[in-house]
């Protein structure tokens, strides 16, 4: 998709945090309901693509 390496690193970090905290029983489930790494990553990708398309 042509995203910046910095954005890809942040997206990977979001998934890693969710995976690590998600391993903790009960607290991980509660964290997963609030954190939503996938939605954060979609938002970052949309913002990156919008700024990229706007600069062309």
C-alpha positions as CSV (number, residue, x, y, z in Angstrom):
1,X,0.0,0.0,0.0
2,X,3.0,2.2,0.2
3,X,2.7,3.3,3.9
4,X,5.6,4.9,5.7
5,X,7.9,2.7,7.6
6,X,7.1,4.7,10.7
7,X,3.4,4.1,10.3
8,X,4.0,0.3,9.7
9,X,6.1,0.2,12.9
10,X,3.3,1.9,14.9
11,X,0.7,-0.5,13.5
12,X,2.9,-3.5,14.4
13,X,3.4,-2.0,17.9
14,X,-0.4,-1.7,18.3
15,X,-0.9,-5.4,17.4
16,X,2.0,-6.5,19.6
17,X,0.7,-4.6,22.6
18,X,-2.8,-6.0,22.1
19,X,-1.4,-9.5,21.8
20,X,0.8,-9.3,24.9
21,X,-1.8,-7.8,27.1
22,X,-4.4,-10.1,25.7
23,X,-2.6,-13.0,27.1
24,X,-3.4,-11.9,30.7
25,X,-6.7,-13.6,31.8
26,X,-9.6,-11.2,32.3
27,X,-7.5,-8.1,32.3
28,X,-6.5,-8.9,28.7
29,X,-10.1,-9.3,27.7
30,X,-11.0,-5.9,29.3
31,X,-8.1,-4.3,27.5
32,X,-9.1,-5.7,24.2
33,X,-12.6,-4.2,24.5
34,X,-11.0,-0.7,24.9
35,X,-7.8,-0.7,22.9
36,X,-9.0,-2.0,19.5
37,X,-5.7,-2.2,17.7
38,X,-7.4,-3.0,14.3
39,X,-9.5,0.2,14.4
40,X,-6.4,2.2,15.3
41,X,-4.5,0.7,12.5
42,X,-7.2,1.3,10.0
43,X,-7.4,5.0,11.1
44,X,-3.7,5.4,10.7
45,X,-3.7,3.8,7.2
46,X,-6.7,6.0,6.1
47,X,-5.0,9.1,7.4
48,X,-1.7,8.2,5.6
49,X,-3.5,7.5,2.4
50,X,-5.5,10.7,2.5
51,X,-2.5,12.8,3.1
52,X,-0.6,11.0,0.3
53,X,-3.5,11.5,-2.1
54,X,-3.9,15.1,-1.1
55,X,-0.3,15.8,-1.9
56,X,-0.5,14.5,-5.4
